[in-house]
Amino acid sequence: MLGVNSTIQDSESAARAFASEHQLDFPILLDHDGVVSHQYQLQSLPTTFFIDRDGIITSIIPGGPMSLFLIKSKIIPLLSKNSTP
């Protein structure tokens, strides 16, 4: 799991404070110049992309927060899917 913070709309210090406040322990990358936001054609923040082991986007969920049920319903199939060699 990775987080990407669009620092063109937020500051790096605000991103760090958010991660600390919510005790996020996964890597959070910083999109300083908006390249990632542009490549993924973000329309709103937050937006969550579920990506399988082959790098294929399987689901996009704009907005938040998401329920634990929704998160599990997206992640469990991805974790159990066999990766193609």
PDB file with SEQRES, HELIX, SHEET and CRYST1 records, atoms N, CA, C and O in Angstrom:
SEQRES   1 A   85  MET LEU GLY VAL ASN SER THR ILE GLN ASP SER GLU SER          
SEQRES   2 A   85  ALA ALA ARG ALA PHE ALA SER GLU HIS GLN LEU ASP PHE          
SEQRES   3 A   85  PRO ILE LEU LEU ASP HIS ASP GLY VAL VAL SER HIS GLN          
SEQRES   4 A   85  TYR GLN LEU GLN SER LEU PRO THR THR PHE PHE ILE ASP          
SEQRES   5 A   85  ARG ASP GLY ILE ILE THR SER ILE ILE PRO GLY GLY PRO          
SEQRES   6 A   85  MET SER LEU PHE LEU ILE LYS SER LYS ILE ILE PRO LEU          
SEQRES   7 A   85  LEU SER LYS ASN SER THR PRO                                  
HELIX    1 AA1 GLU A   12  GLU A   21  1                                  10    
HELIX    2 AA2 VAL A   35  GLN A   39  1                                   5    
HELIX    3 AA3 LEU A   68  SER A   80  1                                  13    
SHEET    1 AA1 2 GLY A   3  ASN A   5  0                                        
SHEET    2 AA1 2 ILE A  28  LEU A  30  1                                        
SHEET    1 AA2 2 THR A  47  ILE A  51  0                                        
SHEET    2 AA2 2 ILE A  57  PRO A  62 -1                                        
CRYST1    1.000    1.000    1.000  90.00  90.00  90.00 P 1           1          
ATOM      1  N   MET A   1       0.842  -1.154   0.000  1.00  0.00           N  
ATOM      2  CA  MET A   1       0.000   0.000   0.000  1.00  0.00           C  
ATOM      3  C   MET A   1       0.900   1.234   0.000  1.00  0.00           C  
ATOM      4  O   MET A   1       1.884   1.311   0.736  1.00  0.00           O  
ATOM      5  N   LEU A   2       0.540   2.176  -0.831  1.00  0.00           N  
ATOM      6  CA  LEU A   2       1.244   3.455  -0.899  1.00  0.00           C  
ATOM      7  C   LEU A   2       0.223   4.572  -0.870  1.00  0.00           C  
ATOM      8  O   LEU A   2      -0.883   4.433  -1.394  1.00  0.00           O  
ATOM      9  N   GLY A   3       0.594   5.665  -0.265  1.00  0.00           N  
ATOM     10  CA  GLY A   3      -0.198   6.880  -0.354  1.00  0.00           C  
ATOM     11  C   GLY A   3       0.542   7.866  -1.232  1.00  0.00           C  
ATOM     12  O   GLY A   3       1.772   7.871  -1.265  1.00  0.00           O  
ATOM     13  N   VAL A   4      -0.190   8.693  -1.935  1.00  0.00           N  
ATOM     14  CA  VAL A   4       0.413   9.761  -2.729  1.00  0.00           C  
ATOM     15  C   VAL A   4      -0.293  11.050  -2.350  1.00  0.00           C  
ATOM     16  O   VAL A   4      -1.512  11.161  -2.473  1.00  0.00           O  
ATOM     17  N   ASN A   5       0.477  12.018  -1.890  1.00  0.00           N  
ATOM     18  CA  ASN A   5      -0.092  13.301  -1.522  1.00  0.00           C  
ATOM     19  C   ASN A   5       0.206  14.314  -2.614  1.00  0.00           C  
ATOM     20  O   ASN A   5       1.356  14.498  -3.012  1.00  0.00           O  
ATOM     21  N   SER A   6      -0.835  14.964  -3.087  1.00  0.00           N  
ATOM     22  CA  SER A   6      -0.686  15.992  -4.110  1.00  0.00           C  
ATOM     23  C   SER A   6      -0.318  17.305  -3.427  1.00  0.00           C  
ATOM     24  O   SER A   6      -1.186  18.070  -3.006  1.00  0.00           O  
ATOM     25  N   THR A   7       0.971  17.546  -3.328  1.00  0.00           N  
ATOM     26  CA  THR A   7       1.411  18.744  -2.606  1.00  0.00           C  
ATOM     27  C   THR A   7       1.221  20.021  -3.421  1.00  0.00           C  
ATOM     28  O   THR A   7       1.544  21.105  -2.936  1.00  0.00           O  
ATOM     29  N   ILE A   8       0.701  19.919  -4.657  1.00  0.00           N  
ATOM     30  CA  ILE A   8       0.355  21.141  -5.380  1.00  0.00           C  
ATOM     31  C   ILE A   8      -0.914  21.755  -4.794  1.00  0.00           C  
ATOM     32  O   ILE A   8      -1.187  22.940  -4.987  1.00  0.00           O  
ATOM     33  N   GLN A   9      -1.702  20.919  -4.061  1.00  0.00           N  
ATOM     34  CA  GLN A   9      -2.902  21.421  -3.394  1.00  0.00           C  
ATOM     35  C   GLN A   9      -2.746  21.430  -1.879  1.00  0.00           C  
ATOM     36  O   GLN A   9      -3.639  21.894  -1.170  1.00  0.00           O  
ATOM     37  N   ASP A  10      -1.651  20.935  -1.384  1.00  0.00           N  
ATOM     38  CA  ASP A  10      -1.427  20.777   0.042  1.00  0.00           C  
ATOM     39  C   ASP A  10       0.055  21.014   0.292  1.00  0.00           C  
ATOM     40  O   ASP A  10       0.860  20.954  -0.637  1.00  0.00           O  
ATOM     41  N   SER A  11       0.412  21.279   1.519  1.00  0.00           N  
ATOM     42  CA  SER A  11       1.830  21.448   1.824  1.00  0.00           C  
ATOM     43  C   SER A  11       2.398  20.129   2.341  1.00  0.00           C  
ATOM     44  O   SER A  11       1.672  19.276   2.851  1.00  0.00           O  
ATOM     45  N   GLU A  12       3.692  19.989   2.199  1.00  0.00           N  
ATOM     46  CA  GLU A  12       4.362  18.788   2.697  1.00  0.00           C  
ATOM     47  C   GLU A  12       4.190  18.669   4.208  1.00  0.00           C  
ATOM     48  O   GLU A  12       3.986  17.568   4.720  1.00  0.00           O  
ATOM     49  N   SER A  13       4.269  19.779   4.921  1.00  0.00           N  
ATOM     50  CA  SER A  13       4.109  19.726   6.379  1.00  0.00           C  
ATOM     51  C   SER A  13       2.684  19.310   6.765  1.00  0.00           C  
ATOM     52  O   SER A  13       2.501  18.591   7.747  1.00  0.00           O  
ATOM     53  N   ALA A  14       1.681  19.748   6.013  1.00  0.00           N  
ATOM     54  CA  ALA A  14       0.300  19.344   6.283  1.00  0.00           C  
ATOM     55  C   ALA A  14       0.127  17.849   6.023  1.00  0.00           C  
ATOM     56  O   ALA A  14      -0.588  17.169   6.759  1.00  0.00           O  
ATOM     57  N   ALA A  15       0.773  17.343   4.988  1.00  0.00           N  
ATOM     58  CA  ALA A  15       0.700  15.914   4.679  1.00  0.00           C  
ATOM     59  C   ALA A  15       1.321  15.094   5.801  1.00  0.00           C  
ATOM     60  O   ALA A  15       0.773  14.071   6.212  1.00  0.00           O  
ATOM     61  N   ARG A  16       2.461  15.546   6.291  1.00  0.00           N  
ATOM     62  CA  ARG A  16       3.128  14.838   7.390  1.00  0.00           C  
ATOM     63  C   ARG A  16       2.277  14.888   8.668  1.00  0.00           C  
ATOM     64  O   ARG A  16       2.186  13.900   9.397  1.00  0.00           O  
ATOM     65  N   ALA A  17       1.668  16.024   8.929  1.00  0.00           N  
ATOM     66  CA  ALA A  17       0.820  16.167  10.110  1.00  0.00           C  
ATOM     67  C   ALA A  17      -0.392  15.243  10.020  1.00  0.00           C  
ATOM     68  O   ALA A  17      -0.767  14.613  11.009  1.00  0.00           O  
ATOM     69  N   PHE A  18      -1.005  15.161   8.842  1.00  0.00           N  
ATOM     70  CA  PHE A  18      -2.153  14.279   8.631  1.00  0.00           C  
ATOM     71  C   PHE A  18      -1.755  12.825   8.882  1.00  0.00           C  
ATOM     72  O   PHE A  18      -2.465  12.096   9.576  1.00  0.00           O  
ATOM     73  N   ALA A  19      -0.622  12.404   8.319  1.00  0.00           N  
ATOM     74  CA  ALA A  19      -0.153  11.031   8.486  1.00  0.00           C  
ATOM     75  C   ALA A  19       0.124  10.732   9.955  1.00  0.00           C  
ATOM     76  O   ALA A  19      -0.203   9.649  10.442  1.00  0.00           O  
ATOM     77  N   SER A  20       0.713  11.666  10.646  1.00  0.00           N  
ATOM     78  CA  SER A  20       1.000  11.484  12.061  1.00  0.00           C  
ATOM     79  C   SER A  20      -0.284  11.426  12.884  1.00  0.00           C  
ATOM     80  O   SER A  20      -0.442  10.553  13.738  1.00  0.00           O  
ATOM     81  N   GLU A  21      -1.188  12.350  12.627  1.00  0.00           N  
ATOM     82  CA  GLU A  21      -2.447  12.414  13.368  1.00  0.00           C  
ATOM     83  C   GLU A  21      -3.262  11.129  13.210  1.00  0.00           C  
ATOM     84  O   GLU A  21      -3.898  10.669  14.158  1.00  0.00           O  
ATOM     85  N   HIS A  22      -3.237  10.557  12.009  1.00  0.00           N  
ATOM     86  CA  HIS A  22      -4.020   9.352  11.729  1.00  0.00           C  
ATOM     87  C   HIS A  22      -3.195   8.071  11.873  1.00  0.00           C  
ATOM     88  O   HIS A  22      -3.664   6.983  11.540  1.00  0.00           O  
ATOM     89  N   GLN A  23      -1.971   8.211  12.368  1.00  0.00           N  
ATOM     90  CA  GLN A  23      -1.072   7.088  12.623  1.00  0.00           C  
ATOM     91  C   GLN A  23      -0.913   6.185  11.398  1.00  0.00           C  
ATOM     92  O   GLN A  23      -0.965   4.959  11.503  1.00  0.00           O  
ATOM     93  N   LEU A  24      -0.720   6.812  10.240  1.00  0.00           N  
ATOM     94  CA  LEU A  24      -0.517   6.065   9.006  1.00  0.00           C  
ATOM     95  C   LEU A  24       0.903   5.530   8.990  1.00  0.00           C  
ATOM     96  O   LEU A  24       1.860   6.286   9.157  1.00  0.00           O  
ATOM     97  N   ASP A  25       1.041   4.236   8.789  1.00  0.00           N  
ATOM     98  CA  ASP A  25       2.375   3.637   8.846  1.00  0.00           C  
ATOM     99  C   ASP A  25       2.818   3.048   7.505  1.00  0.00           C  
ATOM    100  O   ASP A  25       3.726   2.218   7.457  1.00  0.00           O  
ATOM    101  N   PHE A  26       2.176   3.480   6.420  1.00  0.00           N  
ATOM    102  CA  PHE A  26       2.596   3.051   5.092  1.00  0.00           C  
ATOM    103  C   PHE A  26       3.284   4.232   4.408  1.00  0.00           C  
ATOM    104  O   PHE A  26       3.077   5.381   4.796  1.00  0.00           O  
ATOM    105  N   PRO A  27       4.100   3.952   3.395  1.00  0.00           N  
ATOM    106  CA  PRO A  27       4.815   5.034   2.715  1.00  0.00           C  
ATOM    107  C   PRO A  27       3.849   6.024   2.049  1.00  0.00           C  
ATOM    108  O   PRO A  27       2.868   5.625   1.423  1.00  0.00           O  
ATOM    109  N   ILE A  28       4.143   7.303   2.194  1.00  0.00           N  
ATOM    110  CA  ILE A  28       3.363   8.348   1.539  1.00  0.00           C  
ATOM    111  C   ILE A  28       4.311   9.138   0.649  1.00  0.00           C  
ATOM    112  O   ILE A  28       5.205   9.837   1.127  1.00  0.00           O  
ATOM    113  N   LEU A  29       4.097   9.012  -0.639  1.00  0.00           N  
ATOM    114  CA  LEU A  29       4.923   9.702  -1.621  1.00  0.00           C  
ATOM    115  C   LEU A  29       4.355  11.092  -1.856  1.00  0.00           C  
ATOM    116  O   LEU A  29       3.160  11.320  -1.669  1.00  0.00           O  
ATOM    117  N   LEU A  30       5.206  12.016  -2.264  1.00  0.00           N  
ATOM    118  CA  LEU A  30       4.776  13.394  -2.491  1.00  0.00           C  
ATOM    119  C   LEU A  30       4.818  13.734  -3.970  1.00  0.00           C  
ATOM    120  O   LEU A  30       5.851  13.590  -4.624  1.00  0.00           O  
ATOM    121  N   ASP A  31       3.691  14.183  -4.486  1.00  0.00           N  
ATOM    122  CA  ASP A  31       3.568  14.594  -5.885  1.00  0.00           C  
ATOM    123  C   ASP A  31       3.717  16.116  -5.929  1.00  0.00           C  
ATOM    124  O   ASP A  31       2.731  16.849  -6.017  1.00  0.00           O  
ATOM    125  N   HIS A  32       4.969  16.573  -5.866  1.00  0.00           N  
ATOM    126  CA  HIS A  32       5.260  18.010  -5.767  1.00  0.00           C  
ATOM    127  C   HIS A  32       4.785  18.806  -6.978  1.00  0.00           C  
ATOM    128  O   HIS A  32       4.290  19.924  -6.834  1.00  0.00           O  
ATOM    129  N   ASP A  33       4.932  18.239  -8.161  1.00  0.00           N  
ATOM    130  CA  ASP A  33       4.651  19.017  -9.371  1.00  0.00           C  
ATOM    131  C   ASP A  33       3.378  18.593 -10.107  1.00  0.00           C  
ATOM    132  O   ASP A  33       3.101  19.097 -11.195  1.00  0.00           O  
ATOM    133  N   GLY A  34       2.597  17.669  -9.524  1.00  0.00           N  
ATOM    134  CA  GLY A  34       1.329  17.273 -10.111  1.00  0.00           C  
ATOM    135  C   GLY A  34       1.413  16.248 -11.230  1.00  0.00           C  
ATOM    136  O   GLY A  34       0.405  15.965 -11.877  1.00  0.00           O  
ATOM    137  N   VAL A  35       2.590  15.686 -11.474  1.00  0.00           N  
ATOM    138  CA  VAL A  35       2.757  14.728 -12.560  1.00  0.00           C  
ATOM    139  C   VAL A  35       1.885  13.489 -12.333  1.00  0.00           C  
ATOM    140  O   VAL A  35       1.202  13.033 -13.251  1.00  0.00           O  
ATOM    141  N   VAL A  36       1.908  12.948 -11.116  1.00  0.00           N  
ATOM    142  CA  VAL A  36       1.120  11.747 -10.826  1.00  0.00           C  
ATOM    143  C   VAL A  36      -0.372  12.063 -10.911  1.00  0.00           C  
ATOM    144  O   VAL A  36      -1.141  11.285 -11.476  1.00  0.00           O  
ATOM    145  N   SER A  37      -0.777  13.187 -10.360  1.00  0.00           N  
ATOM    146  CA  SER A  37      -2.182  13.603 -10.423  1.00  0.00           C  
ATOM    147  C   SER A  37      -2.652  13.704 -11.869  1.00  0.00           C  
ATOM    148  O   SER A  37      -3.767  13.300 -12.201  1.00  0.00           O  
ATOM    149  N   HIS A  38      -1.798  14.243 -12.717  1.00  0.00           N  
ATOM    150  CA  HIS A  38      -2.136  14.379 -14.132  1.00  0.00           C  
ATOM    151  C   HIS A  38      -2.197  13.007 -14.824  1.00  0.00           C  
ATOM    152  O   HIS A  38      -3.128  12.729 -15.580  1.00  0.00           O  
ATOM    153  N   GLN A  39      -1.201  12.159 -14.560  1.00  0.00           N  
ATOM    154  CA  GLN A  39      -1.160  10.834 -15.201  1.00  0.00           C  
ATOM    155  C   GLN A  39      -2.375   9.987 -14.829  1.00  0.00           C  
ATOM    156  O   GLN A  39      -2.890   9.234 -15.656  1.00  0.00           O  
ATOM    157  N   TYR A  40      -2.829  10.112 -13.584  1.00  0.00           N  
ATOM    158  CA  TYR A  40      -3.982   9.328 -13.135  1.00  0.00           C  
ATOM    159  C   TYR A  40      -5.298  10.070 -13.348  1.00  0.00           C  
ATOM    160  O   TYR A  40      -6.357   9.586 -12.946  1.00  0.00           O  
ATOM    161  N   GLN A  41      -5.236  11.229 -13.973  1.00  0.00           N  
ATOM    162  CA  GLN A  41      -6.415  12.030 -14.319  1.00  0.00           C  
ATOM    163  C   GLN A  41      -7.342  12.248 -13.124  1.00  0.00           C  
ATOM    164  O   GLN A  41      -8.552  12.031 -13.201  1.00  0.00           O  
ATOM    165  N   LEU A  42      -6.735  12.685 -12.015  1.00  0.00           N  
ATOM    166  CA  LEU A  42      -7.527  12.904 -10.805  1.00  0.00           C  
ATOM    167  C   LEU A  42      -8.543  14.012 -11.007  1.00  0.00           C  
ATOM    168  O   LEU A  42      -8.238  15.079 -11.539  1.00  0.00           O  
ATOM    169  N   GLN A  43      -9.753  13.731 -10.570  1.00  0.00           N  
ATOM    170  CA  GLN A  43     -10.834  14.712 -10.633  1.00  0.00           C  
ATOM    171  C   GLN A  43     -11.160  15.253  -9.247  1.00  0.00           C  
ATOM    172  O   GLN A  43     -11.654  16.372  -9.107  1.00  0.00           O  
ATOM    173  N   SER A  44     -10.876  14.439  -8.210  1.00  0.00           N  
ATOM    174  CA  SER A  44     -11.156  14.858  -6.840  1.00  0.00           C  
ATOM    175  C   SER A  44     -10.158  14.201  -5.891  1.00  0.00           C  
ATOM    176  O   SER A  44      -9.550  13.177  -6.201  1.00  0.00           O  
ATOM    177  N   LEU A  45     -10.015  14.817  -4.745  1.00  0.00           N  
ATOM    178  CA  LEU A  45      -9.149  14.275  -3.697  1.00  0.00           C  
ATOM    179  C   LEU A  45      -9.993  14.083  -2.445  1.00  0.00           C  
ATOM    180  O   LEU A  45     -10.793  14.957  -2.114  1.00  0.00           O  
ATOM    181  N   PRO A  46      -9.844  12.986  -1.752  1.00  0.00           N  
ATOM    182  CA  PRO A  46      -8.976  11.865  -2.117  1.00  0.00           C  
ATOM    183  C   PRO A  46      -9.612  10.992  -3.197  1.00  0.00           C  
ATOM    184  O   PRO A  46     -10.827  11.005  -3.394  1.00  0.00           O  
ATOM    185  N   THR A  47      -8.780  10.248  -3.876  1.00  0.00           N  
ATOM    186  CA  THR A  47      -9.220   9.211  -4.799  1.00  0.00           C  
ATOM    187  C   THR A  47      -8.358   7.989  -4.511  1.00  0.00           C  
ATOM    188  O   THR A  47      -7.139   8.095  -4.378  1.00  0.00           O  
ATOM    189  N   THR A  48      -8.997   6.835  -4.417  1.00  0.00           N  
ATOM    190  CA  THR A  48      -8.286   5.595  -4.118  1.00  0.00           C  
ATOM    191  C   THR A  48      -8.296   4.706  -5.354  1.00  0.00           C  
ATOM    192  O   THR A  48      -9.339   4.464  -5.963  1.00  0.00           O  
ATOM    193  N   PHE A  49      -7.105   4.225  -5.708  1.00  0.00           N  
ATOM    194  CA  PHE A  49      -6.945   3.299  -6.827  1.00  0.00           C  
ATOM    195  C   PHE A  49      -6.565   1.941  -6.261  1.00  0.00           C  
ATOM    196  O   PHE A  49      -5.612   1.833  -5.489  1.00  0.00           O  
ATOM    197  N   PHE A  50      -7.296   0.916  -6.634  1.00  0.00           N  
ATOM    198  CA  PHE A  50      -6.946  -0.449  -6.277  1.00  0.00           C  
ATOM    199  C   PHE A  50      -6.283  -1.052  -7.509  1.00  0.00           C  
ATOM    200  O   PHE A  50      -6.871  -1.094  -8.589  1.00  0.00           O  
ATOM    201  N   ILE A  51      -5.044  -1.520  -7.328  1.00  0.00           N  
ATOM    202  CA  ILE A  51      -4.219  -1.979  -8.436  1.00  0.00           C  
ATOM    203  C   ILE A  51      -3.785  -3.409  -8.158  1.00  0.00           C  
ATOM    204  O   ILE A  51      -3.284  -3.709  -7.074  1.00  0.00           O  
ATOM    205  N   ASP A  52      -3.975  -4.293  -9.133  1.00  0.00           N  
ATOM    206  CA  ASP A  52      -3.636  -5.697  -8.913  1.00  0.00           C  
ATOM    207  C   ASP A  52      -2.133  -5.941  -9.047  1.00  0.00           C  
ATOM    208  O   ASP A  52      -1.358  -5.028  -9.332  1.00  0.00           O  
ATOM    209  N   ARG A  53      -1.752  -7.181  -8.838  1.00  0.00           N  
ATOM    210  CA  ARG A  53      -0.323  -7.551  -8.849  1.00  0.00           C  
ATOM    211  C   ARG A  53       0.329  -7.336 -10.208  1.00  0.00           C  
ATOM    212  O   ARG A  53       1.553  -7.246 -10.309  1.00  0.00           O  
ATOM    213  N   ASP A  54      -0.488  -7.254 -11.248  1.00  0.00           N  
ATOM    214  CA  ASP A  54       0.039  -7.039 -12.591  1.00  0.00           C  
ATOM    215  C   ASP A  54       0.070  -5.556 -12.970  1.00  0.00           C  
ATOM    216  O   ASP A  54       0.413  -5.203 -14.099  1.00  0.00           O  
ATOM    217  N   GLY A  55      -0.290  -4.695 -12.019  1.00  0.00           N  
ATOM    218  CA  GLY A  55      -0.271  -3.262 -12.273  1.00  0.00           C  
ATOM    219  C   GLY A  55      -1.525  -2.735 -12.954  1.00  0.00           C  
ATOM    220  O   GLY A  55      -1.526  -1.608 -13.448  1.00  0.00           O  
ATOM    221  N   ILE A  56      -2.586  -3.523 -12.990  1.00  0.00           N  
ATOM    222  CA  ILE A  56      -3.838  -3.122 -13.634  1.00  0.00           C  
ATOM    223  C   ILE A  56      -4.753  -2.478 -12.598  1.00  0.00           C  
ATOM    224  O   ILE A  56      -4.990  -3.051 -11.535  1.00  0.00           O  
ATOM    225  N   ILE A  57      -5.263  -1.295 -12.904  1.00  0.00           N  
ATOM    226  CA  ILE A  57      -6.222  -0.640 -12.017  1.00  0.00           C  
ATOM    227  C   ILE A  57      -7.530  -1.412 -12.114  1.00  0.00           C  
ATOM    228  O   ILE A  57      -8.119  -1.524 -13.189  1.00  0.00           O  
ATOM    229  N   THR A  58      -7.980  -1.943 -10.977  1.00  0.00           N  
ATOM    230  CA  THR A  58      -9.209  -2.740 -10.967  1.00  0.00           C  
ATOM    231  C   THR A  58     -10.409  -1.947 -10.466  1.00  0.00           C  
ATOM    232  O   THR A  58     -11.553  -2.312 -10.738  1.00  0.00           O  
ATOM    233  N   SER A  59     -10.157  -0.866  -9.736  1.00  0.00           N  
ATOM    234  CA  SER A  59     -11.256  -0.084  -9.192  1.00  0.00           C  
ATOM    235  C   SER A  59     -10.740   1.299  -8.799  1.00  0.00           C  
ATOM    236  O   SER A  59      -9.610   1.450  -8.335  1.00  0.00           O  
ATOM    237  N   ILE A  60     -11.591   2.297  -8.996  1.00  0.00           N  
ATOM    238  CA  ILE A  60     -11.272   3.677  -8.597  1.00  0.00           C  
ATOM    239  C   ILE A  60     -12.426   4.171  -7.734  1.00  0.00           C  
ATOM    240  O   ILE A  60     -13.586   4.126  -8.144  1.00  0.00           O  
ATOM    241  N   ILE A  61     -12.096   4.641  -6.537  1.00  0.00           N  
ATOM    242  CA  ILE A  61     -13.106   5.151  -5.615  1.00  0.00           C  
ATOM    243  C   ILE A  61     -12.782   6.610  -5.298  1.00  0.00           C  
ATOM    244  O   ILE A  61     -11.842   6.883  -4.551  1.00  0.00           O  
ATOM    245  N   PRO A  62     -13.549   7.554  -5.856  1.00  0.00           N  
ATOM    246  CA  PRO A  62     -13.335   8.962  -5.503  1.00  0.00           C  
ATOM    247  C   PRO A  62     -13.972   9.270  -4.149  1.00  0.00           C  
ATOM    248  O   PRO A  62     -14.987   8.682  -3.775  1.00  0.00           O  
ATOM    249  N   GLY A  63     -13.365  10.189  -3.435  1.00  0.00           N  
ATOM    250  CA  GLY A  63     -13.920  10.613  -2.150  1.00  0.00           C  
ATOM    251  C   GLY A  63     -13.499   9.725  -1.011  1.00  0.00           C  
ATOM    252  O   GLY A  63     -12.743   8.769  -1.183  1.00  0.00           O  
ATOM    253  N   GLY A  64     -13.995  10.053   0.138  1.00  0.00           N  
ATOM    254  CA  GLY A  64     -13.672   9.290   1.337  1.00  0.00           C  
ATOM    255  C   GLY A  64     -14.434   9.881   2.492  1.00  0.00           C  
ATOM    256  O   GLY A  64     -15.085  10.910   2.314  1.00  0.00           O  
ATOM    257  N   PRO A  65     -14.392   9.311   3.624  1.00  0.00           N  
ATOM    258  CA  PRO A  65     -13.694   8.060   3.946  1.00  0.00           C  
ATOM    259  C   PRO A  65     -14.448   6.844   3.421  1.00  0.00           C  
ATOM    260  O   PRO A  65     -15.631   6.917   3.088  1.00  0.00           O  
ATOM    261  N   MET A  66     -13.727   5.723   3.357  1.00  0.00           N  
ATOM    262  CA  MET A  66     -14.318   4.466   2.903  1.00  0.00           C  
ATOM    263  C   MET A  66     -14.558   3.574   4.114  1.00  0.00           C  
ATOM    264  O   MET A  66     -13.815   3.623   5.094  1.00  0.00           O  
ATOM    265  N   SER A  67     -15.597   2.767   4.033  1.00  0.00           N  
ATOM    266  CA  SER A  67     -15.869   1.818   5.113  1.00  0.00           C  
ATOM    267  C   SER A  67     -14.856   0.682   5.054  1.00  0.00           C  
ATOM    268  O   SER A  67     -14.288   0.389   4.002  1.00  0.00           O  
ATOM    269  N   LEU A  68     -14.643   0.056   6.193  1.00  0.00           N  
ATOM    270  CA  LEU A  68     -13.749  -1.094   6.245  1.00  0.00           C  
ATOM    271  C   LEU A  68     -14.272  -2.211   5.342  1.00  0.00           C  
ATOM    272  O   LEU A  68     -13.486  -2.913   4.706  1.00  0.00           O  
ATOM    273  N   PHE A  69     -15.594  -2.378   5.284  1.00  0.00           N  
ATOM    274  CA  PHE A  69     -16.198  -3.388   4.410  1.00  0.00           C  
ATOM    275  C   PHE A  69     -15.826  -3.138   2.953  1.00  0.00           C  
ATOM    276  O   PHE A  69     -15.443  -4.070   2.245  1.00  0.00           O  
ATOM    277  N   LEU A  70     -15.934  -1.889   2.497  1.00  0.00           N  
ATOM    278  CA  LEU A  70     -15.596  -1.559   1.110  1.00  0.00           C  
ATOM    279  C   LEU A  70     -14.124  -1.837   0.836  1.00  0.00           C  
ATOM    280  O   LEU A  70     -13.782  -2.433  -0.186  1.00  0.00           O  
ATOM    281  N   ILE A  71     -13.266  -1.414   1.731  1.00  0.00           N  
ATOM    282  CA  ILE A  71     -11.820  -1.629   1.545  1.00  0.00           C  
ATOM    283  C   ILE A  71     -11.521  -3.121   1.438  1.00  0.00           C  
ATOM    284  O   ILE A  71     -10.818  -3.559   0.528  1.00  0.00           O  
ATOM    285  N   LYS A  72     -12.063  -3.897   2.381  1.00  0.00           N  
ATOM    286  CA  LYS A  72     -11.821  -5.354   2.348  1.00  0.00           C  
ATOM    287  C   LYS A  72     -12.380  -5.978   1.078  1.00  0.00           C  
ATOM    288  O   LYS A  72     -11.764  -6.879   0.508  1.00  0.00           O  
ATOM    289  N   SER A  73     -13.543  -5.508   0.627  1.00  0.00           N  
ATOM    290  CA  SER A  73     -14.154  -6.097  -0.574  1.00  0.00           C  
ATOM    291  C   SER A  73     -13.309  -5.840  -1.822  1.00  0.00           C  
ATOM    292  O   SER A  73     -13.418  -6.575  -2.803  1.00  0.00           O  
ATOM    293  N   LYS A  74     -12.487  -4.827  -1.796  1.00  0.00           N  
ATOM    294  CA  LYS A  74     -11.606  -4.523  -2.933  1.00  0.00           C  
ATOM    295  C   LYS A  74     -10.247  -5.195  -2.796  1.00  0.00           C  
ATOM    296  O   LYS A  74      -9.683  -5.663  -3.786  1.00  0.00           O  
ATOM    297  N   ILE A  75      -9.711  -5.247  -1.562  1.00  0.00           N  
ATOM    298  CA  ILE A  75      -8.353  -5.740  -1.355  1.00  0.00           C  
ATOM    299  C   ILE A  75      -8.263  -7.262  -1.315  1.00  0.00           C  
ATOM    300  O   ILE A  75      -7.340  -7.834  -1.895  1.00  0.00           O  
ATOM    301  N   ILE A  76      -9.193  -7.924  -0.649  1.00  0.00           N  
ATOM    302  CA  ILE A  76      -9.101  -9.382  -0.496  1.00  0.00           C  
ATOM    303  C   ILE A  76      -9.006 -10.102  -1.842  1.00  0.00           C  
ATOM    304  O   ILE A  76      -8.156 -10.982  -1.987  1.00  0.00           O  
ATOM    305  N   PRO A  77      -9.834  -9.771  -2.829  1.00  0.00           N  
ATOM    306  CA  PRO A  77      -9.668 -10.446  -4.127  1.00  0.00           C  
ATOM    307  C   PRO A  77      -8.308 -10.173  -4.770  1.00  0.00           C  
ATOM    308  O   PRO A  77      -7.754 -11.043  -5.442  1.00  0.00           O  
ATOM    309  N   LEU A  78      -7.771  -8.975  -4.569  1.00  0.00           N  
ATOM    310  CA  LEU A  78      -6.469  -8.657  -5.155  1.00  0.00           C  
ATOM    311  C   LEU A  78      -5.354  -9.454  -4.494  1.00  0.00           C  
ATOM    312  O   LEU A  78      -4.412  -9.882  -5.160  1.00  0.00           O  
ATOM    313  N   LEU A  79      -5.461  -9.652  -3.188  1.00  0.00           N  
ATOM    314  CA  LEU A  79      -4.423 -10.413  -2.476  1.00  0.00           C  
ATOM    315  C   LEU A  79      -4.491 -11.902  -2.783  1.00  0.00           C  
ATOM    316  O   LEU A  79      -3.469 -12.587  -2.751  1.00  0.00           O  
ATOM    317  N   SER A  80      -5.676 -12.406  -3.079  1.00  0.00           N  
ATOM    318  CA  SER A  80      -5.819 -13.835  -3.330  1.00  0.00           C  
ATOM    319  C   SER A  80      -5.601 -14.195  -4.798  1.00  0.00           C  
ATOM    320  O   SER A  80      -5.457 -15.373  -5.128  1.00  0.00           O  
ATOM    321  N   LYS A  81      -5.574 -13.199  -5.680  1.00  0.00           N  
ATOM    322  CA  LYS A  81      -5.367 -13.452  -7.103  1.00  0.00           C  
ATOM    323  C   LYS A  81      -3.920 -13.883  -7.352  1.00  0.00           C  
ATOM    324  O   LYS A  81      -2.985 -13.263  -6.846  1.00  0.00           O  
ATOM    325  N   ASN A  82      -3.750 -14.927  -8.118  1.00  0.00           N  
ATOM    326  CA  ASN A  82      -2.402 -15.373  -8.479  1.00  0.00           C  
ATOM    327  C   ASN A  82      -1.820 -14.420  -9.506  1.00  0.00           C  
ATOM    328  O   ASN A  82      -2.504 -13.999 -10.439  1.00  0.00           O  
ATOM    329  N   SER A  83      -0.573 -14.090  -9.329  1.00  0.00           N  
ATOM    330  CA  SER A  83       0.120 -13.227 -10.273  1.00  0.00           C  
ATOM    331  C   SER A  83       0.508 -14.050 -11.511  1.00  0.00           C  
ATOM    332  O   SER A  83       0.931 -15.201 -11.405  1.00  0.00           O  
ATOM    333  N   THR A  84       0.353 -13.430 -12.678  1.00  0.00           N  
ATOM    334  CA  THR A  84       0.766 -14.115 -13.907  1.00  0.00           C  
ATOM    335  C   THR A  84       2.276 -14.019 -14.048  1.00  0.00           C  
ATOM    336  O   THR A  84       2.852 -12.959 -13.805  1.00  0.00           O  
ATOM    337  N   PRO A  85       2.933 -15.123 -14.441  1.00  0.00           N  
ATOM    338  CA  PRO A  85       4.397 -15.093 -14.565  1.00  0.00           C  
ATOM    339  C   PRO A  85       4.890 -14.210 -15.681  1.00  0.00           C  
ATOM    340  O   PRO A  85       6.098 -14.098 -15.891  1.00  0.00           O  
TER     341      PRO A  85                                                      
END                                                                             
